[in-house]
Amino acid sequence: MYMPIAYFICPDGKKTKILSCLNKCHMRERCMFLPTLRAIASSSDRKLFKPSVTELITGTREIYLKRTNEYP
């Protein structure tokens, strides 16, 4: 079971659910262009990707926690 990233951290420091951010930004202006935010959100689904070299040298517990829990 893999858990994708659940939140973006906005420039003002607030955690915002990804879907909520993509639908309507709570700030006056978006921090990034909407296509960029969509690409980041879609690339966060770790089921679709093989592990990277960085992920392979990271501790086993940390990777397990990132894959099984929501995190910003």
C-alpha positions in Angstrom: 0.0 0.0 0.0 1.5 3.3 -1.1 0.3 6.7 0.1 0.9 9.6 -2.2 1.8 13.1 -1.1 -1.3 14.7 0.3 -0.5 18.4 0.8 1.4 21.3 -0.7 3.1 23.7 1.7 2.3 27.2 0.4 4.7 30.2 0.5 2.7 31.5 3.5 3.5 28.3 5.4 0.0 26.8 5.4 -0.6 23.2 4.4 -3.1 22.9 1.6 -4.7 19.7 0.3 -3.4 19.2 -3.3 -6.9 18.9 -4.8 -8.0 22.0 -3.0 -5.0 23.9 -4.3 -5.6 22.8 -7.9 -9.2 23.8 -7.7 -8.7 27.3 -6.1 -5.7 28.9 -4.5 -6.4 30.4 -1.1 -3.8 33.1 -1.7 -4.3 36.2 -3.8 -2.1 34.8 -6.6 -0.8 31.3 -7.3 2.8 30.6 -6.3 3.3 28.6 -9.5 1.5 28.1 -12.8 -1.4 25.7 -12.7 0.2 23.3 -15.2 3.3 23.1 -13.1 1.3 22.3 -9.9 -0.6 19.6 -11.8 2.7 18.1 -13.0 4.1 18.0 -9.5 0.9 16.5 -8.1 0.8 13.8 -10.8 4.5 13.0 -10.3 3.9 12.4 -6.6 2.2 9.0 -7.2 5.1 6.8 -6.2 3.3 3.5 -7.4 4.1 4.4 -11.0 7.8 4.9 -10.6 10.8 2.7 -9.8 12.9 3.9 -6.9 15.5 6.5 -7.6 19.2 6.3 -6.6 18.5 8.9 -3.8 15.6 6.8 -2.5 17.8 3.7 -2.5 20.5 5.3 -0.3 17.9 6.7 2.1 17.1 4.8 5.2 14.6 1.9 4.9 12.4 3.2 7.7 12.1 6.7 6.2 11.2 5.3 2.8 8.6 2.9 4.4 7.0 5.8 6.3 6.9 8.0 3.2 5.3 5.3 1.2 2.7 4.3 3.8 1.7 7.7 5.3 0.5 11.0 4.0 3.1 13.7 4.2 3.6 17.2 2.9 
